Amino acid sequence: SKCHATFNKYNNLNVTSSMICAGGELKDTCQDDSGGPLTVTRNGEEYLVGVTSWGIGCAKPGLPGVYARISEVRDFIEPFLPKAAC
């Protein structure tokens, strides 16, 4: 992917399929943001898709933030979440 190629140029940093790249246009997470949410809004509903993991600097052009992909660890996380009240 474009993200993998971008970070591979910087000390061979590896972006895997369990990661999501996001940010740009001078918007990004920064130091001390680790663990924060990456969300998307669809049909008026907000969904957690990633957790802030790492990046190079803060909001550098062409260098997005890297997030842990929630879908890859959902089975691990689900037992710790409260059951939805219906």
C-alpha positions as a Markdown table, in Angstrom:
| # | Residue | x | y | z |
|---|---|---|---|---|
| 1 | Ser | 0.0 | 0.0 | 0.0 |
| 2 | Lys | 1.0 | 3.6 | -0.3 |
| 3 | Cys | 1.3 | 3.9 | 3.5 |
| 4 | His | 3.6 | 0.9 | 3.7 |
| 5 | Ala | 5.8 | 2.2 | 0.9 |
| 6 | Thr | 5.9 | 5.7 | 2.6 |
| 7 | Phe | 7.1 | 4.3 | 6.0 |
| 8 | Asn | 9.4 | 1.7 | 4.5 |
| 9 | Lys | 11.5 | 4.6 | 3.2 |
| 10 | Tyr | 12.0 | 5.7 | 6.8 |
| 11 | Asn | 14.3 | 3.2 | 8.5 |
| 12 | Asn | 12.3 | 0.3 | 7.1 |
| 13 | Leu | 9.3 | 0.9 | 9.4 |
| 14 | Asn | 6.8 | -1.8 | 8.7 |
| 15 | Val | 3.1 | -1.1 | 8.4 |
| 16 | Thr | 1.2 | -4.4 | 8.5 |
| 17 | Ser | -2.4 | -5.4 | 7.6 |
| 18 | Ser | -3.2 | -5.0 | 11.3 |
| 19 | Met | -2.6 | -1.3 | 11.1 |
| 20 | Ile | -4.5 | 1.7 | 9.5 |
| 21 | Cys | -2.9 | 4.9 | 8.3 |
| 22 | Ala | -4.9 | 8.0 | 8.7 |
| 23 | Gly | -4.3 | 11.8 | 8.8 |
| 24 | Gly | -3.0 | 14.3 | 6.5 |
| 25 | Glu | -3.7 | 17.9 | 5.5 |
| 26 | Leu | -1.9 | 18.9 | 8.7 |
| 27 | Lys | -4.2 | 16.8 | 10.9 |
| 28 | Asp | -2.7 | 14.0 | 12.9 |
| 29 | Thr | -2.2 | 12.6 | 16.3 |
| 30 | Cys | 0.9 | 13.4 | 18.2 |
| 31 | Gln | 3.1 | 12.3 | 21.2 |
| 32 | Asp | 0.9 | 11.4 | 24.2 |
| 33 | Asp | -2.1 | 10.6 | 22.0 |
| 34 | Ser | -1.4 | 6.8 | 22.0 |
| 35 | Gly | -4.5 | 4.8 | 22.9 |
| 36 | Gly | -6.8 | 7.5 | 21.5 |
| 37 | Pro | -9.6 | 6.6 | 19.1 |
| 38 | Leu | -9.8 | 6.7 | 15.3 |
| 39 | Thr | -13.4 | 6.9 | 14.4 |
| 40 | Val | -15.5 | 7.1 | 11.2 |
| 41 | Thr | -19.1 | 8.3 | 10.9 |
| 42 | Arg | -21.5 | 6.3 | 8.7 |
| 43 | Asn | -25.2 | 7.1 | 8.4 |
| 44 | Gly | -24.9 | 9.3 | 11.5 |
| 45 | Glu | -23.4 | 6.6 | 13.6 |
| 46 | Glu | -19.8 | 6.8 | 14.9 |
| 47 | Tyr | -17.7 | 3.7 | 14.8 |
| 48 | Leu | -14.3 | 2.9 | 16.4 |
| 49 | Val | -12.0 | 1.6 | 13.7 |
| 50 | Gly | -8.5 | 2.2 | 15.2 |
| 51 | Val | -6.4 | 3.0 | 18.2 |
| 52 | Thr | -3.6 | 5.5 | 18.0 |
| 53 | Ser | -0.3 | 3.7 | 17.9 |
| 54 | Trp | 2.7 | 5.5 | 16.3 |
| 55 | Gly | 3.9 | 7.9 | 13.7 |
| 56 | Ile | 6.8 | 10.1 | 12.7 |
| 57 | Gly | 6.5 | 13.6 | 14.2 |
| 58 | Cys | 3.2 | 15.4 | 14.3 |
| 59 | Ala | 1.1 | 16.3 | 11.3 |
| 60 | Lys | 4.1 | 16.1 | 8.9 |
| 61 | Pro | 3.0 | 16.4 | 5.2 |
| 62 | Gly | 2.9 | 13.0 | 3.6 |
| 63 | Leu | 3.3 | 11.1 | 6.9 |
| 64 | Pro | 0.0 | 9.9 | 8.3 |
| 65 | Gly | -0.5 | 8.5 | 11.8 |
| 66 | Val | -0.5 | 4.8 | 12.3 |
| 67 | Tyr | -3.3 | 3.1 | 14.2 |
| 68 | Ala | -4.0 | -0.4 | 15.5 |
| 69 | Arg | -6.9 | -1.9 | 13.4 |
| 70 | Ile | -9.8 | -2.8 | 15.8 |
| 71 | Ser | -11.1 | -5.4 | 13.4 |
| 72 | Glu | -7.9 | -7.4 | 13.9 |
| 73 | Val | -8.3 | -7.6 | 17.7 |
| 74 | Arg | -12.0 | -7.5 | 18.1 |
| 75 | Asp | -12.2 | -11.1 | 19.5 |
| 76 | Phe | -9.7 | -10.1 | 22.2 |
| 77 | Ile | -11.5 | -6.9 | 23.1 |
| 78 | Glu | -15.1 | -8.0 | 23.1 |
| 79 | Pro | -15.1 | -10.0 | 26.4 |
| 80 | Phe | -14.0 | -6.8 | 28.2 |
| 81 | Leu | -16.9 | -4.7 | 26.8 |
| 82 | Pro | -20.2 | -4.3 | 28.6 |
| 83 | Lys | -23.1 | -6.1 | 27.0 |
| 84 | Ala | -25.4 | -3.7 | 25.1 |
| 85 | Ala | -28.8 | -3.1 | 26.7 |
| 86 | Cys | -31.6 | -3.7 | 24.3 |
